[in-house]
Amino acid sequence: MPDLFPRLHARSQRFTLGRPRDVTVSPDGERVWFLSSAAGDDPVHHLFLHTPTDGATIRLVDAGGADGELTDAERARRERTREGGGGIVAYDTDRAGRRAAFVLGGTVEVVDADGGRLVVATDGPMFDPRLAPDGRRLAGVVDGAVHVALLPDDLATAGPVHAHRLVGPGDDESDVTWGLAEFVAAEEMNRGRGFWFAGDGAAMLVARVDESPVATVHLADLVDPDRLPRPHRYPFAGTANADVTLHLLRLATAPGGDTPVRVVDDRLVAPPDDLDAEYLVDVTWETGRPALVTWQDRPQTRMVTVALDDDATSRVVADVQGRPWVEPVPGAPCWAGDRVVTVADRMDLGDEGTRAVLVDGEVVSPAGLQVRAVLDADDERVVVRASRGDATSIGVYAVDLGDGAVGEVLAGPGLHHLHLGGPTRVEVSTTLSTAPTTTVVRGDDRTVLPDTGLDPGLDVDVTLRHVTPRGLACGLLLPDGDGPFPVLVDPYGGPHSQRVLQARNAWLVPAWFASQGFAVLVTDNRGSPGRSPAFEHAIRDDMAAVVLADQVAALDAVAAEEPRLDLDRVAIRGWSYGGFLAGLAALRRPDRFRAAIVGAPVTEQRLYDTHYTERYLGHPAEAPDAYTASSLVDPAGELVEAMPTDEPADMLVIHGLVDDNVLVAHSLRLSRALLAAGRPHRFLPLSGVTHMTPQEVVAANILLLQVDFLRTRLGPT
């Protein structure tokens, strides 16, 4: 079975297919919507509906095999969300959870919970169709313009309806879109949308994005020289971002006309005068409440939320400030009755600070409850996803707004998530010994939703521990036998990415490498999330030396406890930031690392995007030394701080040629610098491959090639 693992891992999209995803619970708890595929190796997702009152689950919409021709906008959305599936990969429900909208085979459809179904005709491929909270209107983006359709009460008996253009760019505005998220919003801020309905559907907030200030790069798949390179707007660190403005549109209905919905008033929603706003972080518009609009300045040390009144005037309801940066947190801000919930780093709570819940600016959660997301809020409590005491587990907790008491809603070792609606809740849990399980709970009744995920066929035997005086979390997996074993360091994926978790599927690839004869060590160094703000902030101004020092220290600490590790045969592998870290280890510590697998690495920090890079290193014009020290290659094309050695580490550099996130220029510049310095390396360009390597054969063979490379460089296992 281990020989089959790479193909199973790729075919199952990391063993996620066949499992419920994208769960939505109606506010009254009567309906649970979700997506899933029919089998663990089937990428086609269908729309399912579960009714908790009778425990029945039906496939409400069968997606068949159709995915249709994807637009550039949809391809970009899937790349930003790392979506590799087909069929119905996203949907949206109205506020009551009675109907859902989606795209199937390029066609926009709306379905009711009772099975009524309607096609929405569009003037071209529609991106991101969404329902107004009352379910009477649908909006989406066609060719960079927002289109809106009126929906009938009865979908089953109505004929097709047509979505008409509401607002969009002018004829001379080729770089302008309405209703879409710009690159950094989707990639770095977790905002994948650009328009929001009022509760009654009579108004919309729409983002207008002008990308003309943003640098243009060209992505070329050189296997086909006849194909023109594709232009792509990319905001390099220190360069201009897209110009994003927010507009409040008042809508009027004139049934029967050529444009049944039209704009009768367009007002610009401006950020506060004292905020030099660079980023539109998010918009939340709850039914019956003013819209909450959040902006952030370019240094990312201040995030301001305003409540938007009916006449487009705004009042500041939250002003979160902090250094070295302020972190946007999913689900916040939101309303708790008439009060506003935010999340902020409070360094006065606990020895290393606490990412805490605030209500109207006052802290309500205790020290040590490190909040990762806000799931729900009302007059009495705020429900959060958080770590408490041990960052390797994530639970769900309720914070009482009266006395600040914290109750465990769904906790214990493992990763836990919760979806709430009336008397119904949907629990998603996984542990070191179990795959994710999705359970609908209503009173005393518990129903496990259908799961056809593949069995990886591997035993995950990982030992978690905390090492070094800093208490770095790490996991060690060992092959069978007495050793000594060659060591593969498999580091974390960068800020916001945590590897050492009490979840079985997080360890499947390391377990496979262990089955191939390598001792595998995974360490979450300073900069990883969930433990404390101070632990995360430690990489500010230095994304290289601090991280590499922690990886080496953890390796030494574990080896001191486990004599079967052969420290003369150590390699490192990684992708994206992990690829950067692998290259860093090979260049700066060849005395410790004999080989490195450098996948899609960020080799020059100035070539990565504004929002991510400037958060940790500041503006390159103000901190040029931090950028150089945190890169593998400097602007002159030379290796940075490479250790002189007669035995340089060998490097396997891998990169997709059409990667629009970490551009292939990173690896090309690294290869050029390595060649100039006489450093041994191989460069594997992947034709037609993006940052997430979605192709099954490519993903499987990359794992096999890595093992062959490691065996050649480290000797027999």
C-alpha positions in Angstrom: 0.0 0.0 0.0 2.8 2.6 0.7 3.8 2.2 -3.0 0.3 3.3 -4.0 0.1 6.2 -1.6 1.4 9.0 -3.9 -1.2 8.2 -6.5 -4.0 7.9 -3.9 -2.9 11.1 -2.2 -3.1 12.9 -5.6 -6.3 11.2 -6.8 -8.1 11.9 -3.5 -6.8 15.5 -3.4 -5.0 14.9 -0.2 -7.8 12.6 1.0 -10.4 15.3 1.1 -12.7 14.0 -1.6 -15.8 12.1 -0.6 -16.1 14.1 2.6 -18.7 16.7 3.5 -17.4 20.3 3.0 -18.8 23.9 2.9 -21.5 23.2 5.5 -24.3 25.7 5.9 -27.0 25.4 8.7 -30.2 27.4 8.3 -30.9 29.8 11.1 -33.9 27.7 12.3 -31.8 24.5 12.2 -34.2 22.7 9.8 -31.8 22.4 6.9 -28.1 21.5 6.5 -26.6 22.1 3.1 -23.2 20.8 2.1 -21.0 19.7 -0.8 -19.5 16.3 -1.3 -18.3 13.9 -4.0 -19.7 10.4 -4.5 -16.4 8.7 -3.8 -13.0 9.4 -2.3 -11.4 9.4 -5.8 -14.2 11.3 -7.6 -13.5 15.1 -7.9 -17.1 16.0 -9.0 -18.9 17.6 -6.1 -22.7 17.5 -5.7 -25.1 19.6 -3.6 -26.6 17.7 -0.6 -29.3 18.6 1.8 -29.8 17.0 5.2 -32.9 17.5 7.3 -32.2 17.0 11.0 -35.8 16.4 12.0 -35.9 13.0 10.2 -32.2 12.4 9.7 -32.5 12.1 6.0 -29.7 13.2 3.6 -30.4 13.6 -0.2 -28.3 14.6 -3.2 -30.4 17.6 -4.1 -28.4 18.5 -7.2 -26.4 15.9 -9.1 -23.5 17.6 -10.8 -22.9 14.8 -13.3 -19.5 15.1 -15.0 -19.9 18.6 -16.3 -17.6 21.4 -15.2 -17.8 23.6 -18.3 -15.1 25.9 -19.6 -13.7 28.0 -16.7 -13.3 31.7 -17.0 -10.0 33.4 -16.1 -11.8 34.8 -13.0 -13.0 31.4 -11.9 -9.5 29.8 -12.5 -8.0 32.6 -10.4 -10.6 32.0 -7.6 -9.9 28.3 -7.5 -6.2 29.0 -7.4 -6.6 31.4 -4.5 -8.8 29.0 -2.5 -6.6 25.9 -3.6 -9.7 24.4 -5.1 -9.0 21.3 -7.2 -12.5 19.8 -7.5 -15.1 19.9 -10.2 -18.9 19.9 -10.5 -20.4 22.3 -7.9 -17.4 23.7 -6.0 -19.2 26.7 -4.4 -22.7 27.7 -3.5 -24.6 30.5 -1.7 -27.8 30.3 0.3 -30.4 33.0 1.2 -30.6 34.0 4.9 -33.3 31.5 5.7 -31.4 28.6 4.1 -34.3 27.8 1.9 -32.7 28.1 -1.5 -29.2 28.0 -3.0 -27.4 29.4 -6.0 -24.4 27.8 -7.8 -22.7 27.4 -11.2 -22.9 24.0 -12.9 -21.2 23.4 -16.2 -21.0 27.1 -16.8 -24.7 27.7 -16.1 -26.1 29.6 -13.1 -28.9 27.8 -11.3 -31.0 28.3 -8.2 -32.6 25.4 -6.3 -35.1 25.4 -3.4 -34.9 22.9 -0.5 -38.0 21.1 -1.9 -36.2 20.5 -5.2 -37.6 23.4 -7.3 -34.9 24.5 -9.8 -34.4 27.5 -12.0 -31.8 28.4 -14.7 -30.6 32.0 -14.7 -29.7 33.2 -18.2 -26.6 35.4 -18.3 -24.9 37.4 -21.0 -21.7 35.4 -20.5 -20.1 33.2 -17.9 -21.1 34.5 -14.4 -18.6 34.5 -11.6 -19.6 34.2 -7.9 -23.4 34.1 -8.0 -24.9 35.1 -4.7 -28.4 35.4 -3.4 -29.9 38.4 -1.6 -30.7 37.5 2.1 -34.4 37.5 1.2 -33.8 35.1 -1.7 -35.6 37.4 -4.2 -32.5 38.6 -6.2 -29.4 37.0 -7.5 -26.2 38.9 -8.4 -22.9 37.9 -10.0 -20.1 39.2 -12.1 -20.0 38.9 -15.9 -17.0 40.4 -17.7 -16.1 42.6 -14.7 -19.6 44.0 -14.3 -22.2 43.2 -11.7 -25.4 41.6 -13.1 -28.6 41.1 -11.2 -31.7 38.9 -11.7 -35.1 39.0 -10.1 -36.2 35.5 -8.8 -39.8 34.2 -8.6 -41.4 32.9 -5.4 -41.9 29.5 -7.1 -38.9 28.1 -8.9 -40.6 24.9 -10.0 -43.1 26.6 -12.3 -41.2 29.6 -13.5 -39.3 29.8 -16.8 -35.7 31.0 -17.1 -35.0 34.4 -15.8 -32.3 36.8 -17.1 -29.5 38.5 -15.2 -29.0 42.1 -16.5 -26.0 44.4 -16.1 -26.3 46.6 -13.1 -23.0 48.4 -12.9 -19.6 47.9 -14.5 -16.6 49.5 -16.1 -16.9 52.0 -18.9 -15.7 51.3 -22.4 -12.3 52.9 -21.8 -11.8 51.2 -18.4 -10.1 47.9 -19.4 -8.3 47.6 -16.0 -11.4 48.2 -13.9 -13.8 45.6 -12.5 -16.9 45.8 -10.3 -17.8 43.1 -7.7 -14.5 41.2 -7.7 -11.7 40.9 -5.1 -8.3 42.0 -6.1 -5.3 39.6 -5.9 -4.0 40.4 -2.4 -7.6 40.4 -0.9 -8.2 36.9 -2.2 -4.7 35.5 -1.6 -3.8 37.1 1.7 -6.9 38.6 3.4 -9.3 35.7 2.9 -11.7 38.0 1.1 -12.8 36.3 -2.1 -15.8 38.4 -2.9 -16.5 42.0 -4.0 -20.2 42.7 -3.5 -22.7 42.4 -0.6 -26.5 42.6 -0.5 -28.6 44.4 2.1 -31.0 42.2 4.0 -34.0 43.2 1.8 -32.0 43.1 -1.4 -32.8 46.8 -2.0 -29.2 47.9 -1.8 -25.7 46.6 -2.4 -22.2 47.4 -1.4 -19.9 46.9 -4.4 -16.1 47.1 -4.7 -14.7 48.9 -7.7 -11.2 47.7 -8.4 -8.8 49.7 -10.7 -5.7 47.6 -11.4 -4.0 50.0 -13.7 -1.5 51.1 -11.0 -0.4 47.4 -10.4 2.6 45.9 -12.1 1.9 43.5 -15.0 3.7 40.2 -15.3 3.4 37.6 -18.1 2.8 33.9 -17.5 3.9 31.7 -20.3 3.7 28.0 -20.7 6.7 27.5 -22.9 5.8 24.0 -24.0 3.4 25.7 -26.5 5.4 28.5 -28.1 2.5 29.6 -30.2 0.4 30.5 -27.2 0.8 34.1 -26.1 1.8 34.8 -22.5 -1.1 35.7 -20.2 -0.9 39.1 -18.5 -1.3 39.0 -14.8 -1.5 42.0 -12.4 0.9 41.4 -9.5 1.6 43.9 -6.7 5.2 43.3 -5.8 6.3 44.4 -2.3 6.9 48.1 -2.3 4.9 48.8 -5.5 1.4 50.1 -6.1 -1.7 48.1 -5.0 -5.0 48.2 -6.9 -7.1 51.2 -6.2 -10.2 49.8 -4.4 -13.3 52.0 -3.7 -16.6 50.9 -2.1 -19.9 52.0 -3.4 -23.3 51.9 -1.8 -25.9 51.3 -4.6 -29.6 51.9 -4.0 -31.7 49.7 -6.3 -35.1 50.0 -7.7 -37.3 47.4 -9.5 -39.2 47.9 -12.7 -40.5 44.4 -13.7 -41.0 43.8 -17.3 -38.4 46.3 -18.6 -35.1 45.6 -20.3 -33.4 46.2 -17.0 -35.7 45.0 -14.2 -33.3 46.2 -11.5 -31.4 49.5 -11.8 -29.3 51.8 -9.7 -31.1 54.9 -8.5 -28.3 56.2 -6.2 -24.5 55.5 -6.1 -22.6 56.9 -3.1 -19.0 56.4 -2.3 -18.3 54.9 1.1 -15.1 56.5 2.3 -12.8 55.4 5.1 -12.3 57.7 8.1 -10.3 60.8 7.3 -7.6 60.0 9.8 -6.9 56.6 8.3 -4.6 56.3 5.3 -6.6 53.3 4.1 -4.8 51.0 1.7 -6.8 47.8 2.0 -10.5 47.0 2.1 -10.3 44.0 4.5 -13.9 42.9 4.5 -17.6 43.8 4.7 -20.2 42.2 6.9 -23.9 43.0 6.3 -26.1 41.2 8.7 -29.9 41.4 8.2 -31.4 44.1 10.4 -28.0 45.6 11.3 -25.8 48.3 9.7 -23.1 47.1 7.4 -19.7 46.8 9.0 -16.8 47.9 6.7 -13.2 47.3 7.7 -10.2 49.0 6.3 -6.5 48.6 7.0 -3.5 50.9 6.5 -0.5 49.9 4.4 1.8 49.3 7.4 -0.9 47.1 8.8 -0.7 48.6 12.2 -4.2 49.9 12.3 -7.6 48.4 11.3 -10.7 50.5 11.5 -14.3 49.3 11.2 -17.2 51.6 10.5 -20.9 51.0 10.7 -22.7 52.3 7.7 -26.0 54.1 8.1 -28.8 54.2 5.5 -27.6 57.5 4.0 -24.0 56.2 3.5 -22.6 58.1 6.5 -20.4 56.1 8.7 -19.4 56.0 12.3 -16.3 54.3 13.7 -17.2 51.3 15.9 -13.8 49.7 16.2 -10.3 50.9 15.9 -7.7 48.2 16.5 -4.1 49.3 16.6 -1.0 47.4 17.4 2.6 46.6 16.4 4.3 45.1 14.7 1.1 44.4 12.8 -2.7 43.9 13.3 -4.0 40.6 12.3 -7.4 40.2 10.4 -9.3 37.3 12.0 -12.0 35.3 10.2 -15.6 36.1 11.4 -14.6 39.5 13.0 -15.8 42.1 13.2 -19.5 41.1 13.7 -22.5 42.2 15.8 -23.3 40.8 19.2 -26.7 42.3 19.6 -26.1 46.1 19.4 -22.4 45.7 20.2 -19.4 45.1 17.9 -17.1 42.1 18.3 -13.5 42.4 17.3 -10.4 40.3 17.9 -7.0 41.9 18.8 -3.6 41.0 20.1 -3.3 42.1 23.8 0.2 41.9 25.0 -1.0 42.7 28.6 -2.7 39.4 28.8 -0.4 36.5 29.7 3.4 36.3 29.4 3.4 36.3 25.6 0.2 38.1 24.9 -3.2 36.8 23.9 -5.3 37.1 20.7 -8.4 38.1 22.6 -12.1 38.9 22.0 -13.2 42.5 22.5 -16.8 43.8 22.6 -17.1 47.5 21.9 -13.3 47.7 22.6 -13.4 46.0 26.0 -11.6 42.6 26.4 -14.0 39.9 27.4 -11.9 36.7 26.9 -9.2 35.5 29.4 -5.5 35.3 29.0 -4.3 32.2 27.1 -7.4 31.7 25.0 -5.8 32.3 21.6 -8.7 33.1 19.2 -8.4 31.9 15.6 -11.9 32.7 14.3 -15.3 34.0 15.5 -18.1 31.5 14.7 -21.2 33.1 16.2 -22.3 35.9 18.5 -25.4 37.2 20.2 -26.4 39.4 23.2 -25.1 36.8 25.7 -22.0 35.1 24.2 -19.4 34.9 21.5 -18.5 31.5 20.1 -14.9 31.2 18.9 -12.5 28.7 17.5 -9.4 28.8 19.6 -6.4 27.1 21.2 -6.1 27.0 24.9 -2.8 25.9 26.5 -1.7 23.7 23.5 -1.6 25.1 20.0 -1.6 21.6 18.5 -5.3 21.3 19.3 -8.1 23.7 18.2 -11.4 23.7 20.0 -14.7 25.6 20.0 -15.4 27.8 23.1 -18.2 30.1 24.2 -17.2 33.3 25.9 -19.9 34.7 28.2 -20.4 38.4 27.7 -21.6 38.9 31.3 -18.8 37.5 33.4 -16.2 36.4 30.7 -16.5 32.8 31.7 -15.3 30.3 29.0 -17.3 27.2 28.3 -16.1 24.3 26.2 -18.5 23.7 23.4 -16.4 21.2 21.4 -12.9 20.7 22.7 -10.3 18.0 23.6 -7.2 16.8 21.7 -7.7 17.3 18.0 -9.1 19.8 15.6 -12.7 20.8 16.0 -15.0 23.1 14.1 -18.7 24.0 14.5 -21.6 25.3 12.4 -24.6 26.6 14.3 -28.3 27.1 13.4 -31.1 27.2 15.9 -31.3 23.9 17.8 -29.0 22.3 15.3 -25.2 22.2 15.3 -22.8 20.4 12.9 -19.6 19.2 14.5 -16.5 18.5 12.5 -13.7 16.8 14.4 -10.5 14.9 13.8 -7.8 13.5 16.0 -4.4 11.9 15.6 -6.1 8.5 15.2 -9.2 9.5 13.2 -10.1 11.1 9.9 -12.4 14.1 9.9 -16.0 13.2 10.9 -19.0 15.5 10.3 -21.9 15.0 12.7 -25.3 16.7 12.8 -26.5 17.1 16.4 -30.0 18.1 17.3 -31.0 17.4 20.9 -30.1 13.8 21.7 -30.0 12.8 18.1 -26.6 12.5 16.4 -26.3 11.7 12.6 -22.9 11.3 10.9 -23.1 12.7 7.4 -22.1 10.3 4.6 -18.3 10.0 4.1 -16.7 8.0 1.3 -13.2 9.3 1.8 -10.4 6.9 0.8 -8.4 5.0 3.4 -4.7 6.1 2.9 -3.5 2.7 3.9 -0.8 4.1 6.2 -0.3 3.9 9.9 0.4 7.3 11.4 2.7 6.8 14.3 3.9 10.3 15.3 5.4 11.4 18.6 4.5 14.9 19.5 6.8 16.8 21.9 7.9 20.3 22.9 11.7 20.8 22.7 14.3 23.5 23.3 14.0 26.2 26.0 11.4 27.8 23.7 9.1 24.8 23.8 8.9 24.4 20.1 6.2 22.0 19.0 7.4 19.1 16.8 6.4 15.7 15.6 8.8 12.8 14.9 8.0 9.8 12.7 10.4 6.8 12.5 10.7 3.9 10.1 10.6 0.3 11.3 14.0 -1.0 12.5 16.9 -0.1 14.7 18.5 2.6 12.5 20.5 4.7 12.2 18.0 6.5 9.9 18.6 9.3 7.5 16.6 12.4 8.6 14.2 14.4 6.6 13.3 17.8 8.1 9.8 18.8 6.8 9.4 22.4 8.0 6.4 24.5 8.4 4.8 26.5 5.6 5.4 30.0 6.8 3.5 32.5 8.9 -0.2 31.6 9.1 0.7 28.0 8.4 0.9 25.4 11.2 2.1 21.8 10.7 2.2 20.3 14.2 -1.4 19.5 14.8 -3.3 16.7 16.4 -5.0 15.6 13.2 -4.2 12.3 11.4 -4.4 13.6 7.9 -1.8 16.3 8.6 0.8 13.5 9.0 0.0 11.3 6.0 2.8 12.6 3.7 5.4 12.5 6.5 4.2 9.0 7.4 4.7 7.9 3.8 8.3 9.3 3.8 8.9 7.4 7.0 7.6 4.2 5.3 10.3 4.8 2.7 13.0 4.6 5.4 13.4 8.2 6.6 13.0 9.6 10.1 10.8 12.7 9.5 10.9 15.7 11.8 8.2 18.4 11.5 8.7 21.6 13.7 6.6 24.7 14.1 9.2 27.4 14.7 8.7 31.0 15.9 6.3 32.7 13.5 3.7 29.9 13.4 0.2 30.7 14.7 -1.9 29.6 17.6 0.5 29.8 20.5 0.8 33.5 21.2 1.2 36.9 19.5 4.8 37.2 20.8 5.6 33.8 19.2 4.2 35.0 15.9 5.8 38.4 16.0 9.3 37.0 16.5 9.9 36.9 12.8 9.3 40.6 12.2 12.2 42.1 10.3 13.8 38.6 9.9 12.1 35.8 8.2 15.3 33.8 7.8 17.8 33.6 10.7 15.2 33.2 13.4 13.3 30.4 11.6 16.4 28.5 10.5 17.9 28.7 14.0 14.7 27.1 15.5 14.7 24.3 12.9 18.3 23.4 13.7 17.8 23.7 17.5 14.8 21.4 17.3 16.7 18.9 15.2 19.5 18.8 17.8 17.1 18.5 20.7 15.2 15.6 19.2 18.4 13.8 18.2 19.7 14.1 21.8 16.6 12.1 22.9 16.5 9.7 19.9 19.9 8.1 19.1 18.6 6.4 15.9 18.7 9.7 14.0 21.8 9.9 11.8 22.8 13.6 11.9 25.4 13.0 9.1 22.6 12.3 6.7 20.0 15.1 7.0 17.9 16.6 4.2 15.1 19.2 4.2 12.1 19.6 1.9 9.4 22.2 1.5 7.0 24.1 -0.8 6.4 27.8 -1.1 7.7 29.4 2.2 8.8 25.9 3.1 10.7 25.8 -0.2 12.4 29.1 0.8 13.3 27.6 4.1 14.7 24.4 2.5 16.9 26.6 0.2 17.9 28.7 3.2 19.1 25.6 5.1 21.0 24.3 2.1 22.8 27.6 1.6 23.4 28.8 5.1 23.9 25.5 6.9 25.4 23.0 4.5 27.3 21.7 7.5 24.0 20.3 8.8 21.9 19.6 5.6 23.3 17.5 2.8 20.4 17.9 0.4 17.3 20.1 0.0 14.1 19.8 -2.0 13.2 23.4 -2.8 9.6 23.6 -4.1 8.1 26.8 -5.5 10.3 28.9 -3.2 10.2 32.6 -2.5 13.8 33.4 -3.2 13.7 37.2 -3.3 11.3 38.8 -0.9 10.9 41.9 -3.1 9.3 39.7 -5.7 6.4 38.6 -3.4 3.2 40.5 -2.8 2.6 43.7 -0.8 0.2 42.6 1.9 2.1 39.4 2.9 5.7 40.6 2.7 5.3 44.1 4.1 3.5 42.7 7.1 6.7 41.0 8.2 9.4 43.1 6.7 8.0 46.5 6.3 8.3 48.6 3.1 11.4 47.6 1.1 12.3 51.3 0.6 12.5 51.7 4.4 13.9 48.3 5.3 16.2 47.1 2.4 18.5 45.2 4.7 15.6 43.1 6.1 14.6 42.2 2.6 18.1 41.1 1.6 18.7 39.2 4.8 15.4 37.3 4.3 16.1 36.3 0.7 18.2 33.6 -0.9 19.2 35.9 -3.8 19.9 39.6 -3.6 18.8 42.2 -6.2 22.2 41.9 -7.9 21.6 38.2 -8.5 24.1 36.8 -5.9 23.4 34.3 -3.1 22.8 35.8 0.3 25.0 34.7 3.2 25.8 31.4 1.7 28.2 29.5 3.9 31.6 28.8 2.2 32.1 25.1 2.0 33.8 22.4 0.0 30.8 20.2 0.3 27.7 22.3 -0.7 24.3 20.8 -0.2 22.7 19.5 -3.3 19.4 21.1 -4.3 16.4 19.9 -6.3 14.4 23.0 -7.3 10.8 22.5 -8.5 8.5 25.1 -9.9 5.3 25.4 -11.9 5.8 27.6 -15.0 2.4 29.3 -14.7 2.5 29.8 -11.0 0.7 33.2 -10.5 1.4 33.3 -6.7 5.1 32.6 -6.4 6.3 33.5 -9.9 8.7 31.1 -11.6 11.2 34.0 -11.7 12.1 33.1 -8.1 13.4 29.7 -9.0 15.0 30.9 -12.2 17.0 33.6 -10.3 18.0 31.0 -7.7 19.2 28.6 -10.4 21.2 31.3 -12.1 22.8 32.3 -8.8 23.6 28.7 -7.9 25.2 28.1 -11.3 27.3 31.2 -11.0 28.5 30.1 -7.6 29.2 26.6 -8.7 26.6 25.1 -6.4 25.2 21.7 -7.4 21.4 21.7 -8.2 18.8 20.3 -10.4 15.9 22.4 -11.7 12.6 20.7 -12.5 10.2 23.0 -14.4 6.6 21.9 -14.4 4.7 22.8 -17.6 1.2 24.0 -17.2 1.4 23.7 -13.4 0.3 26.5 -10.9 1.2 26.9 -7.3 -1.1 24.1 -6.1 0.0 21.4 -8.6 -3.6 20.2 -9.2 -2.7 17.6 -11.9 -3.0 14.1 -10.5 0.0 12.5 -12.3 2.2 15.5 -11.6 1.4 15.6 -7.9 2.0 11.8 -7.5 5.2 11.8 -9.5 6.6 14.7 -7.6 6.5 12.7 -4.4 8.2 9.7 -6.1 10.9 12.0 -7.6 11.6 13.4 -4.1 12.2 10.0 -2.6 14.5 9.0 -5.4 16.4 12.3 -5.0 16.7 11.8 -1.2 17.9 8.2 -1.5 20.6 9.2 -4.0 21.8 12.1 -1.8 21.6 10.4 1.6 22.5 6.9 0.7 20.5 3.7 1.2 17.8 3.6 3.8 
